[in-house]
Amino acid sequence: MTKRCSKCSKPAVTYIRYNGTHLCNEHFINYVTRRVKKEVRQQGKTPAHAKIGVAVSGGKDSLVTLHLLKEMFSKRPDVEIIALTIDEGIQGYRDKSIPVVKKNCELLNVDLHIVSFKETFGATMDEVVIKKPSQIGACSYCGVFRRFCLNTLAKSLHIDKLATGHNLDDISQSILMNFVNADMEKLARLGPHKKIQPGLIPRMMPLRMIPEKENTLYAIVKGIEFHDAECPYAVEALRGTFKDILYTLEDQNPGTRHSIIKSYDSMKELLLGLYPPTRLNACQSCGEPTSHTFCKACMLKSSIE
């Protein structure tokens, strides 16, 4: 028997387990859009003549973020949306996704800026994996290098806020991982950022309360072309274990991921009081902000040279 939308009589395309509603195409799109708009407002007022950069990989989450922000600010000509893409140099993966990013940016009339690991660090990610010390995971290099490239590129473009495609699953996993590792200082630093550290572009996360599966469905319903593949180095990441744990908890108790984020939000100010932002210096090698003499990116770069 065909399920009907809880808001109208049209056939439902999805069932939202954590609130018990069936939604048709139209009401599902409205449901996602409304929550994203609310999240963007809660993460801080967008000033006049703002430049918002969107970190776009070509996957569903980053492209849904790009499309939603472009639509949301379409009535504000003073707000410019710019796409930023990092080419890590992963054959068979990133070279397949970049053409998809270009097609979406052309469709939306959004300027795209690409920076590569090769031009920034002298090596592609594939080369880093060969050169790196065996005890350091590939994701450790990639994460640090990506953050460095995004921040330096965003600063060069005079971007006010940098939006990422982190979804509900990503954020709840990060919170759980930091709790398990007893890393309260890192937990306090999780985005979105309202307090701006000198030299760092503040992050915003429009999809913070949207589950990964809803992002996928949104992209399909809206006809957004995306690159559907997993990074070949992601199998090494510990995050996958926490992903499985959260899926099990969510299956047994729908709404678990939302509860984790709401609990975190209620204590974030307390965490910031206990672990205030570290005073940052300029890296003696590249000039980027760091709490040490040399930034993490420069230290990892030196380990593969």
C-alpha positions as CSV (number, residue, x, y, z in Angstrom):
1,M,0.0,0.0,0.0
2,T,1.4,3.4,-1.0
3,K,2.1,5.7,1.9
4,R,0.7,9.2,1.7
5,C,2.2,12.4,2.8
6,S,1.3,13.5,6.3
7,K,0.8,17.1,5.1
8,C,-1.3,16.3,2.0
9,S,-2.6,13.3,0.0
10,K,0.3,13.0,-2.4
11,P,2.5,9.8,-2.4
12,A,5.2,10.0,0.2
13,V,8.9,9.7,-0.9
14,T,10.3,9.3,2.6
15,Y,9.4,8.4,6.2
16,I,11.1,10.5,8.9
17,R,11.5,8.0,11.7
18,Y,12.6,10.5,14.4
19,N,9.4,12.5,14.1
20,G,7.0,10.0,12.6
21,T,6.0,11.8,9.4
22,H,5.6,10.7,5.8
23,L,6.5,13.5,3.3
24,C,6.0,13.9,-0.5
25,N,8.6,15.6,-2.7
26,E,7.3,19.1,-2.1
27,H,6.9,18.9,1.6
28,F,10.3,17.1,2.0
29,I,12.1,19.9,0.1
30,N,10.3,22.5,2.3
31,Y,11.2,20.5,5.4
32,V,14.9,20.4,4.6
33,T,15.0,24.1,3.4
34,R,13.2,25.4,6.5
35,R,15.6,23.7,8.9
36,V,18.7,24.8,6.9
37,K,17.5,28.4,7.0
38,K,16.9,28.2,10.7
39,E,20.4,26.8,11.3
40,V,22.0,29.5,9.2
41,R,20.2,32.2,11.2
42,Q,21.3,30.6,14.5
43,Q,24.9,30.5,13.4
44,G,25.1,34.2,13.0
45,K,23.7,37.1,11.1
46,T,25.0,37.5,7.5
47,P,26.3,41.0,7.2
48,A,25.8,43.3,4.1
49,H,28.2,42.8,1.2
50,A,29.3,39.4,2.6
51,K,31.3,36.8,0.7
52,I,30.4,33.2,1.6
53,G,32.7,30.5,0.5
54,V,31.4,27.0,0.1
55,A,33.9,24.1,0.4
56,V,32.8,21.9,-2.5
57,S,34.2,18.4,-3.0
58,G,31.6,17.1,-5.5
59,G,29.8,14.8,-3.1
60,K,26.1,15.1,-2.2
61,D,26.6,17.1,1.1
62,S,28.8,19.9,-0.2
63,L,26.7,20.3,-3.4
64,V,23.5,20.4,-1.5
65,T,25.1,23.1,0.7
66,L,26.1,25.1,-2.4
67,H,22.6,24.8,-4.0
68,L,20.7,25.7,-0.8
69,L,22.9,28.7,0.0
70,K,22.7,30.0,-3.5
71,E,18.9,29.7,-3.4
72,M,18.7,31.2,0.1
73,F,20.7,34.3,-0.7
74,S,19.3,34.7,-4.3
75,K,17.2,37.7,-3.1
76,R,20.3,39.4,-1.6
77,P,22.5,40.7,-4.4
78,D,24.9,42.0,-1.8
79,V,25.8,38.5,-0.7
80,E,28.2,36.6,-3.0
81,I,28.5,32.8,-3.0
82,I,31.9,31.4,-4.1
83,A,32.9,27.7,-4.4
84,L,36.2,26.5,-3.2
85,T,37.6,23.0,-4.2
86,I,40.7,21.3,-2.9
87,D,42.4,18.9,-5.4
88,E,44.2,16.4,-3.1
89,G,45.5,14.5,-6.1
90,I,43.8,11.1,-5.6
91,Q,43.6,9.3,-8.9
92,G,40.3,7.7,-9.7
93,Y,38.5,9.8,-7.0
94,R,39.2,13.5,-7.0
95,D,39.8,13.7,-10.7
96,K,36.3,12.2,-11.2
97,S,34.6,14.7,-8.8
98,I,36.0,18.0,-10.0
99,P,34.2,17.9,-13.4
100,V,30.9,17.4,-11.4
101,V,31.8,20.5,-9.3
102,K,32.5,22.5,-12.4
103,K,29.1,21.5,-14.0
104,N,27.2,22.5,-10.9
105,C,29.0,25.9,-10.6
106,E,28.3,26.7,-14.2
107,L,24.6,25.8,-13.7
108,L,24.4,28.1,-10.6
109,N,26.6,30.8,-12.1
110,V,29.0,30.5,-9.1
111,D,32.7,31.3,-9.4
112,L,34.9,28.3,-8.7
113,H,38.4,28.4,-7.3
114,I,40.6,25.3,-7.1
115,V,43.8,24.8,-5.2
116,S,45.9,21.6,-5.2
117,F,48.1,19.7,-2.7
118,K,50.7,19.5,-5.5
119,E,51.1,23.2,-5.9
120,T,50.8,23.9,-2.2
121,F,52.8,21.1,-0.6
122,G,54.8,19.7,-3.6
123,A,53.1,16.3,-3.5
124,T,49.7,14.8,-4.4
125,M,47.9,12.8,-1.7
126,D,48.8,9.6,-3.6
127,E,52.5,10.6,-3.3
128,V,52.0,11.5,0.4
129,V,50.8,8.0,1.1
130,I,54.0,6.6,-0.4
131,K,56.3,9.0,1.4
132,K,54.7,9.4,4.8
133,P,55.9,7.6,8.0
134,S,53.9,4.4,8.4
135,Q,52.6,5.3,11.9
136,I,50.8,8.4,10.6
137,G,47.5,7.7,8.9
138,A,46.6,9.1,5.5
139,C,43.6,11.0,6.9
140,S,45.8,12.8,9.4
141,Y,47.8,14.4,6.5
142,C,44.8,15.0,4.3
143,G,42.7,16.7,7.0
144,V,45.5,19.0,8.1
145,F,46.4,19.9,4.5
146,R,42.8,20.4,3.5
147,R,42.2,22.8,6.4
148,F,45.4,24.7,5.5
149,C,44.4,25.1,1.8
150,L,40.8,26.1,2.6
151,N,41.9,28.8,5.1
152,T,44.6,30.3,2.9
153,L,42.4,30.2,-0.2
154,A,39.5,31.8,1.7
155,K,41.7,34.5,3.0
156,S,43.1,35.3,-0.4
157,L,39.6,35.7,-1.7
158,H,38.5,37.9,1.2
159,I,35.8,35.5,2.3
160,D,33.8,36.3,5.4
161,K,32.5,32.9,6.2
162,L,33.4,29.4,5.0
163,A,30.5,26.9,4.7
164,T,31.2,23.2,4.8
165,G,28.9,20.3,4.0
166,H,29.1,18.6,7.5
167,N,25.8,16.9,8.2
168,L,24.1,15.6,11.3
169,D,25.9,12.3,11.1
170,D,29.4,13.9,10.8
171,I,28.9,16.3,13.7
172,S,27.4,13.7,16.1
173,Q,30.3,11.4,15.2
174,S,32.9,14.1,16.0
175,I,31.2,14.8,19.3
176,L,31.2,11.2,20.3
177,M,34.8,10.6,19.2
178,N,36.0,13.5,21.3
179,F,34.1,12.3,24.3
180,V,35.6,8.8,24.0
181,N,39.1,10.3,23.6
182,A,38.5,12.7,26.5
183,D,39.6,15.6,24.3
184,M,37.5,18.3,25.8
185,E,39.6,21.1,24.4
186,K,39.1,19.9,20.9
187,L,35.4,19.4,21.6
188,A,35.1,23.0,22.7
189,R,36.6,24.1,19.3
190,L,34.1,22.3,17.1
191,G,32.3,24.5,14.6
192,P,30.2,26.4,13.8
193,H,32.3,29.3,15.0
194,K,30.9,32.5,16.4
195,K,34.1,33.8,17.8
196,I,36.6,34.7,15.2
197,Q,40.3,33.8,15.8
198,P,42.8,36.2,14.1
199,G,44.0,34.6,10.8
200,L,41.2,32.0,10.7
201,I,38.1,32.1,8.6
202,P,35.0,31.2,10.7
203,R,33.2,28.1,9.7
204,M,29.4,27.7,9.2
205,M,27.6,24.4,8.8
206,P,24.2,24.8,7.2
207,L,23.5,21.0,7.1
208,R,24.4,20.5,10.8
209,M,20.9,19.2,11.7
210,I,20.2,17.3,8.4
211,P,20.9,13.5,8.4
212,E,23.1,12.2,5.6
213,K,20.3,10.1,4.1
214,E,18.1,13.2,3.9
215,N,20.8,15.1,2.0
216,T,21.1,12.2,-0.5
217,L,17.3,12.2,-1.0
218,Y,17.3,16.0,-1.3
219,A,19.9,15.8,-4.1
220,I,18.0,13.1,-5.9
221,V,14.6,14.9,-5.6
222,K,16.1,18.2,-6.8
223,G,18.0,16.6,-9.6
224,I,21.4,17.7,-8.3
225,E,24.2,15.7,-10.0
226,F,26.9,14.6,-7.5
227,H,29.9,12.3,-7.4
228,D,28.9,9.2,-5.4
229,A,32.1,7.5,-4.3
230,E,34.1,7.1,-1.1
231,C,37.8,8.2,-0.8
232,P,40.0,5.1,-1.1
233,Y,41.9,6.1,2.0
234,A,38.9,6.5,4.2
235,V,38.9,2.8,5.1
236,E,41.8,3.5,7.4
237,A,39.9,6.1,9.4
238,L,38.6,5.4,12.9
239,R,35.5,7.5,12.2
240,G,33.9,4.5,10.5
241,T,33.7,2.7,13.8
242,F,31.8,5.6,15.4
243,K,29.6,5.8,12.3
244,D,28.5,2.2,12.8
245,I,27.9,2.8,16.6
246,L,25.7,5.8,15.9
247,Y,23.7,4.0,13.1
248,T,23.0,1.2,15.6
249,L,21.9,3.7,18.3
250,E,19.8,5.6,15.8
251,D,18.1,2.4,14.6
252,Q,17.2,1.4,18.2
253,N,16.3,4.9,19.3
254,P,15.4,7.4,16.5
255,G,16.5,10.9,17.3
256,T,19.8,9.9,19.0
257,R,22.0,12.0,16.7
258,H,19.8,15.1,17.3
259,S,20.0,14.5,21.1
260,I,23.8,14.3,21.0
261,I,24.0,17.7,19.3
262,K,21.5,19.3,21.5
263,S,23.4,18.0,24.6
264,Y,26.6,19.4,23.2
265,D,25.0,22.8,22.4
266,S,23.8,23.1,26.0
267,M,27.3,22.6,27.4
268,K,29.4,24.4,24.7
269,E,29.6,27.7,26.5
270,L,30.8,25.9,29.7
271,L,33.4,24.1,27.6
272,L,34.6,27.4,26.1
273,G,34.8,28.9,29.6
274,L,37.0,26.0,30.7
275,Y,39.0,25.9,27.4
276,P,39.1,29.4,26.0
277,P,40.6,29.9,22.5
278,T,44.4,29.4,22.5
279,R,46.5,32.5,21.8
280,L,47.8,32.0,18.3
281,N,51.2,32.9,16.8
282,A,52.3,33.1,13.2
283,C,54.0,30.0,11.9
284,Q,57.7,30.7,11.4
285,S,57.6,28.9,8.1
286,C,54.4,29.9,6.4
287,G,52.8,32.6,8.6
288,E,49.6,30.8,9.2
289,P,48.1,30.8,12.7
290,T,49.4,28.2,15.2
291,S,49.7,27.7,18.9
292,H,53.3,26.4,18.3
293,T,56.4,27.6,16.6
294,F,55.5,25.8,13.4
295,C,51.9,24.9,12.2
296,K,50.8,21.3,11.8
297,A,50.7,21.6,8.0
298,C,54.4,22.6,7.9
299,M,55.5,19.9,10.3
300,L,53.7,17.2,8.3
301,K,55.1,18.7,5.0
302,S,58.6,18.4,6.4
303,S,58.0,14.7,7.3
304,I,57.5,13.8,3.6
305,E,60.2,16.0,2.0
